[in-house]
Amino acid sequence: MLRWSIAILIVVNVLAFVALRGAFGPIPTASGREPNRLHRQIHPNWLKVRPVSAADAADQAVVGGPAPQAPIYTSELPQ
């Protein structure tokens, strides 16, 4: 029983490899999914990329830095 399941898995893997190599035609993601998207854009040259200023980056998390301390205040409970 185990031999047959291993043989079936090998056959399925070989078929998947052959399919990805293009034996059954091009894969669906081979070309753009929206080829007319660039032609439909209105004023694509108006887009500007600018760096993030220090004021805008103040609320961004620092990757690799220590976790900020939460402002938690404690006091004894009255009895």
QUITA-V939587 format. One record per residue. RES is the residue in one letter. PSI is psi in whole degrees, -180 to 180 (none if undefined). Layout:
BEGIN
RES:PSI  RES:PSI
END
This chain:
BEGIN
M:-43  L:-35  R:-41  W:-40  S:-37  I:-41  A:-41  I:-42  L:-39  I:-43  V:-42  V:-42  N:-40  V:-43  L:-40  A:-41  F:-44  V:-38  A:-40  L:-23  R:-6  G:19  A:-29  F:16  G:174  P:148  I:154  P:-29  T:12  A:-32  S:171  G:144  R:-25  E:80  P:-25  N:3  R:-41  L:-33  H:-23  R:-10  Q:141  I:117  H:61  P:-20  N:-6  W:-17  L:133  K:138  V:126  R:151  P:157  V:129  S:168  A:-35  A:-39  D:-30  A:-1  A:-34  D:5  Q:144  A:144  V:117  V:127  G:-6  G:172  P:154  A:139  P:148  Q:132  A:140  P:81  I:127  Y:139  T:152  S:163  E:147  L:138  P:147  Q:none
END
